[in-house]
Amino acid sequence: MAHRKEYQAKAEAQFHLTIKKANEAKQAVSQYEAAARATDEKTARLRALRLAKEAVEAKAAAESKPAEKKPAAKKKAVAKKAAAPEGLEADK
């Protein structure tokens, strides 16, 4: 009978240890998921702030952009000198 009680005590200890490890694993997974959820929420919040800032900057840039100017009048072409290498100018 002594052996039976010892085996039963070992089996119960093993069972409680298994249950404890399973609970710790569940807790670790829930902590991991909570951290991932917090990261996702923070990322979404920061993305929204960045997009709002970019929209404000784009609107400000569009409003402050000067009106399109007319193209400048073309200047008359200046007569180009004959291209001759230096020192080899032709005598006239």
ZIFEN-V986870 format. One record per pair of residues at least 12 apart in sequence whose ideal C-beta (glycine too) atoms are under 8 Angstrom apart, sorted by the first residue. I is the first residue (numbers start at 0). J is the second residue. D is the distance in whole Angstrom. If there is no record, write none. Layout:
i=I j=J d=D
i=I j=J d=D
This chain:
none
